[in-house]
Amino acid sequence: MAKKSFNKEVKIGLSTIAALALLIYGANFLKGIDLFKTTNSYYLKFDNLDGLVVSNGVYIRGYKVGLVENVTYDFSTEQPFTVEITINDDINLPKGTVAYLFDDGLLGGKGINIVFSDAKSFHKDGDTLTSDVEVGLFGKIAEVLPDIKSTIQHADSLVNSVNRIVNSPEIANSLKNIEKITADLKKTSYSLNYMMNVKFPPIVANIDSITDDIQDISSRLTQTDFVRIMSGLDTTVQNVKELSERINSNEGTVGRLLNDNALYMDIDSTVRSVNALVIDLKQNPKDYVHFSLFGPRKKKDKK
């Protein structure tokens, strides 16, 4: 009986231990901790955690490689929070690697993002990494909010200005003028349509008639005896040439007058004499003409 009781208690104890182990493993599994995988620990310094807690994830390029293992604080220092992170020991962190505290999702969760450097040497287990805070989505929105507020104010001012312009009497007058101009354009368009459909076709017909007449004249000119006309022009040019030659020679009165200087001098002398005679006749007409109503006076005989 004692042996059976002992076997029963052993079974109960072993079952309890197995249950506890399974519970611990399940809890860590839910946290993302693999109890059968070895890890390296690193430390980070922050002045504000912004909600980072134990079991938050550690990521490299979006892939989860570890967890936040522990958080301690000492408010007497400039950076009071010390964060211990564990990363799988098969991942080596180059010296100069930076661990960023970032927003893990839109619900405000936090995580650690590891960014490698280009160094060839690596950190050891227990080293303190360079840490920084990555501006998240809400931080960026907070930075943009002043600009958005200013933009909204400018937009509101612009809307007010547009309302003032739209409601101004000048706009109303302009709209009336535009309406009048539109009506005038409509009348002008109607007049143009009437002209194009009614007035313009007879003009086009007249132009066609004129074109036909021009073509007829052109055909008649084409049929004209240009040889005969050119022959007549040649004869006229030849006569003018002969006349010019005769004038330049001493033949004829005109030729002698132009080329004989003596004849020119005789004619000039004769003209001068006639001119002098006419002048003397005007000055002394009694020497050349005698006129009396009673006839010529008889000369008395001398005794």
C-alpha positions as CSV (number, residue, x, y, z in Angstrom):
1,M,0.0,0.0,0.0
2,A,2.9,2.4,0.9
3,K,4.5,1.6,-2.5
4,K,1.3,2.4,-4.4
5,S,0.8,5.6,-2.4
6,F,4.4,6.6,-3.2
7,N,3.9,6.0,-6.9
8,K,0.7,8.0,-6.9
9,E,2.4,11.0,-5.3
10,V,5.3,10.8,-7.7
11,K,2.9,10.8,-10.6
12,I,1.1,13.8,-9.2
13,G,4.3,15.7,-8.5
14,L,5.6,14.9,-12.0
15,S,2.4,16.0,-13.5
16,T,2.5,19.3,-11.6
17,I,6.1,19.9,-12.7
18,A,5.2,19.2,-16.3
19,A,2.2,21.5,-16.1
20,L,4.2,24.3,-14.6
21,A,6.9,23.8,-17.3
22,L,4.3,23.8,-20.0
23,L,2.7,26.9,-18.5
24,I,6.1,28.7,-18.3
25,Y,6.9,27.7,-21.8
26,G,3.5,28.7,-23.1
27,A,3.7,32.1,-21.4
28,N,7.2,32.8,-22.9
29,F,6.0,31.5,-26.2
30,L,3.2,34.0,-26.2
31,K,5.7,36.7,-25.4
32,G,7.9,35.5,-28.2
33,I,10.6,34.0,-26.0
34,D,12.2,30.8,-27.2
35,L,13.5,29.0,-24.0
36,F,15.5,26.6,-26.1
37,K,17.4,29.3,-28.0
38,T,20.5,31.1,-26.5
39,T,20.7,34.9,-26.7
40,N,23.0,37.8,-26.1
41,S,22.1,40.8,-24.0
42,Y,22.8,44.4,-24.8
43,Y,21.9,47.6,-23.0
44,L,20.4,50.9,-24.1
45,K,20.1,54.3,-22.4
46,F,17.0,56.6,-22.9
47,D,15.7,59.7,-21.2
48,N,12.1,58.8,-22.1
49,L,10.6,55.4,-23.0
50,D,7.3,56.7,-24.4
51,G,5.6,53.5,-23.3
52,L,8.2,50.9,-24.0
53,V,7.7,47.9,-21.7
54,V,9.2,44.5,-21.1
55,S,8.6,41.9,-23.9
56,N,8.3,44.6,-26.7
57,G,10.0,43.4,-29.8
58,V,13.4,44.1,-31.2
59,Y,13.6,44.3,-35.0
60,I,16.2,44.3,-37.7
61,R,14.8,45.6,-41.0
62,G,11.3,44.7,-39.9
63,Y,12.2,41.2,-38.7
64,K,11.8,40.3,-35.1
65,V,15.1,39.1,-33.6
66,G,14.7,39.7,-29.9
67,L,12.8,41.2,-27.0
68,V,13.0,43.9,-24.4
69,E,14.1,41.7,-21.4
70,N,14.2,44.2,-18.6
71,V,13.8,48.0,-17.8
72,T,15.5,49.7,-14.9
73,Y,15.7,53.3,-13.9
74,D,17.8,55.8,-12.0
75,F,16.3,59.3,-12.0
76,S,19.4,60.9,-10.6
77,T,21.1,60.5,-14.0
78,E,20.6,62.4,-17.2
79,Q,19.3,59.3,-19.0
80,P,17.5,57.5,-16.2
81,F,16.2,54.4,-18.1
82,T,18.4,51.4,-18.9
83,V,16.8,48.9,-21.2
84,E,18.1,45.4,-21.5
85,I,17.4,43.7,-24.8
86,T,18.1,40.1,-25.8
87,I,19.0,39.2,-29.4
88,N,19.6,35.7,-30.9
89,D,23.3,34.9,-30.4
90,D,23.7,34.0,-34.1
91,I,23.3,37.7,-34.9
92,N,26.5,39.8,-34.6
93,L,26.1,43.6,-34.1
94,P,28.9,45.7,-35.7
95,K,30.4,48.4,-33.5
96,G,28.6,51.7,-34.1
97,T,25.2,50.0,-34.4
98,V,22.3,52.3,-33.4
99,A,19.2,51.1,-31.5
100,Y,16.2,53.3,-32.3
101,L,13.1,53.6,-30.1
102,F,10.2,53.7,-32.6
103,D,6.4,53.4,-32.9
104,D,5.5,49.8,-33.5
105,G,2.1,50.2,-35.1
106,L,-0.7,52.8,-35.1
107,L,-2.0,52.0,-31.6
108,G,1.0,53.5,-29.7
109,G,3.1,50.4,-29.2
110,K,6.8,50.8,-29.0
111,G,9.7,48.7,-30.2
112,I,13.5,48.8,-30.8
113,N,14.8,49.0,-34.3
114,I,18.5,47.9,-34.8
115,V,20.4,49.7,-37.6
116,F,23.8,48.2,-38.5
117,S,27.0,50.2,-39.2
118,D,29.7,49.4,-41.7
119,A,32.3,48.5,-39.1
120,K,34.2,45.2,-39.4
121,S,34.4,44.6,-35.6
122,F,31.5,43.5,-33.5
123,H,29.9,44.2,-30.1
124,K,30.2,41.6,-27.3
125,D,27.5,40.2,-25.0
126,G,26.7,42.9,-22.4
127,D,27.9,46.0,-24.4
128,T,25.9,49.2,-24.3
129,L,24.7,50.3,-27.8
130,T,24.2,53.8,-29.1
131,S,20.5,54.6,-28.7
132,D,18.3,57.3,-30.3
133,V,14.6,58.0,-30.8
134,E,13.0,57.7,-34.2
135,V,10.3,60.2,-35.0
136,G,7.2,58.2,-35.6
137,L,4.0,58.9,-37.5
138,F,2.4,60.9,-34.8
139,G,5.6,62.9,-34.2
140,K,5.7,63.8,-37.9
141,I,2.1,64.8,-37.7
142,A,2.8,67.0,-34.7
143,E,5.6,68.6,-36.6
144,V,3.4,69.3,-39.6
145,L,0.4,70.5,-37.5
146,P,1.7,74.1,-37.2
147,D,2.0,74.3,-41.0
148,I,-1.4,72.8,-41.5
149,K,-2.9,75.3,-39.0
150,S,-1.2,78.2,-40.9
151,T,-2.4,76.7,-44.2
152,I,-6.0,76.5,-42.9
153,Q,-5.8,80.1,-41.7
154,H,-4.6,81.2,-45.1
155,A,-7.3,79.1,-46.8
156,D,-9.9,80.7,-44.5
157,S,-8.6,84.2,-45.4
158,L,-8.7,83.2,-49.1
159,V,-12.3,82.0,-48.8
160,N,-13.3,85.3,-47.2
161,S,-11.6,87.3,-49.9
162,V,-13.3,85.2,-52.6
163,N,-16.6,85.8,-50.8
164,R,-16.1,89.5,-50.7
165,I,-15.1,89.5,-54.4
166,V,-18.1,87.4,-55.4
167,N,-20.5,89.6,-53.5
168,S,-19.1,92.9,-54.7
169,P,-21.3,95.1,-57.0
170,E,-18.4,95.3,-59.5
171,I,-18.7,91.5,-60.1
172,A,-22.5,91.9,-60.6
173,N,-21.9,94.7,-63.1
174,S,-19.3,92.7,-64.9
175,L,-21.7,89.7,-65.1
176,K,-24.3,92.0,-66.6
177,N,-21.8,93.3,-69.1
178,I,-20.8,89.8,-70.0
179,E,-24.4,88.9,-70.5
180,K,-24.9,91.9,-72.8
181,I,-21.7,91.0,-74.7
182,T,-23.0,87.4,-75.1
183,A,-26.3,88.7,-76.5
184,D,-24.4,91.0,-78.9
185,L,-22.2,88.1,-80.0
186,K,-25.3,86.0,-80.6
187,K,-26.8,88.7,-82.8
188,T,-23.4,89.1,-84.7
189,S,-23.3,85.3,-85.2
190,Y,-26.9,85.4,-86.6
191,S,-25.9,88.2,-88.9
192,L,-22.8,86.3,-90.1
193,N,-24.8,83.2,-90.7
194,Y,-27.3,85.2,-92.7
195,M,-24.5,86.9,-94.7
196,M,-22.8,83.5,-95.4
197,N,-26.0,81.8,-96.4
198,V,-27.8,84.6,-98.2
199,K,-25.4,87.4,-99.3
200,F,-22.2,85.5,-99.9
201,P,-23.4,83.0,-102.5
202,P,-24.3,85.7,-105.1
203,I,-20.9,87.3,-104.5
204,V,-19.2,84.0,-105.1
205,A,-21.2,83.6,-108.3
206,N,-20.1,87.0,-109.5
207,I,-16.5,86.1,-108.7
208,D,-16.9,83.0,-110.7
209,S,-18.3,85.0,-113.6
210,I,-15.4,87.5,-113.4
211,T,-13.0,84.6,-113.3
212,D,-14.6,83.2,-116.5
213,D,-14.3,86.6,-118.2
214,I,-10.6,86.8,-117.2
215,Q,-10.0,83.3,-118.6
216,D,-11.8,84.3,-121.9
217,I,-9.7,87.5,-122.2
218,S,-6.6,85.4,-121.5
219,S,-7.5,82.9,-124.2
220,R,-8.1,85.8,-126.6
221,L,-4.8,87.4,-125.9
222,T,-3.2,84.0,-126.4
223,Q,-4.8,83.8,-129.9
224,T,-3.6,87.4,-130.8
225,D,-0.9,87.6,-133.5
226,F,2.0,88.8,-131.4
227,V,4.4,88.3,-134.3
228,R,2.5,91.0,-136.3
229,I,2.5,93.4,-133.3
230,M,6.2,92.9,-132.7
231,S,6.9,93.4,-136.4
232,G,5.1,96.8,-136.3
233,L,7.1,97.8,-133.2
234,D,10.3,96.9,-135.0
235,T,9.3,99.1,-138.0
236,T,8.5,102.0,-135.7
237,V,11.8,101.7,-133.9
238,Q,13.6,101.6,-137.3
239,N,11.8,104.8,-138.4
240,V,12.7,106.6,-135.2
241,K,16.3,105.4,-135.7
242,E,16.4,106.8,-139.3
243,L,14.9,110.1,-138.1
244,S,17.5,110.4,-135.4
245,E,20.3,109.7,-137.9
246,R,19.0,112.4,-140.3
247,I,18.7,114.9,-137.5
248,N,22.3,114.2,-136.5
249,S,23.5,114.6,-140.1
250,N,23.6,117.9,-142.1
251,E,20.8,116.8,-144.3
252,G,17.5,118.8,-144.1
253,T,16.7,122.0,-142.2
254,V,16.6,120.5,-138.8
255,G,19.9,118.7,-139.3
256,R,21.6,121.9,-140.6
257,L,20.0,123.9,-137.8
258,L,21.4,121.6,-135.2
259,N,24.8,121.0,-136.7
260,D,25.7,124.2,-138.8
261,N,26.9,126.9,-136.4
262,A,27.1,129.6,-139.1
263,L,23.4,129.0,-140.0
264,Y,22.5,129.3,-136.4
265,M,24.5,132.6,-136.1
266,D,22.7,134.0,-139.2
267,I,19.3,133.1,-137.8
268,D,20.3,134.6,-134.5
269,S,21.5,137.8,-136.1
270,T,18.3,138.1,-138.2
271,V,16.2,137.6,-135.1
272,R,18.1,140.3,-133.2
273,S,17.7,142.7,-136.2
274,V,13.9,142.1,-136.3
275,N,13.7,142.6,-132.6
276,A,15.5,145.9,-132.8
277,L,13.2,147.0,-135.7
278,V,10.1,146.2,-133.7
279,I,11.5,148.1,-130.7
280,D,12.3,151.2,-132.8
281,L,8.8,151.0,-134.5
282,K,7.2,151.1,-131.1
283,Q,9.3,154.0,-130.0
284,N,9.1,156.1,-133.2
285,P,6.0,155.1,-135.1
286,K,5.9,158.6,-136.9
287,D,9.1,157.8,-138.7
288,Y,7.5,154.9,-140.4
289,V,3.7,155.6,-140.7
290,H,1.9,159.0,-141.7
291,F,-1.8,159.2,-141.2
292,S,-4.2,162.2,-141.7
293,L,-8.0,162.6,-141.9
294,F,-7.6,165.3,-144.6
295,G,-5.1,163.6,-146.7
296,P,-1.5,164.5,-147.2
297,R,-0.5,168.1,-146.7
298,K,0.7,169.8,-150.0
299,K,4.1,171.5,-149.8
300,K,4.1,175.2,-150.6
301,D,6.1,176.4,-153.5
302,K,9.1,178.4,-152.6
303,K,9.2,181.8,-154.1
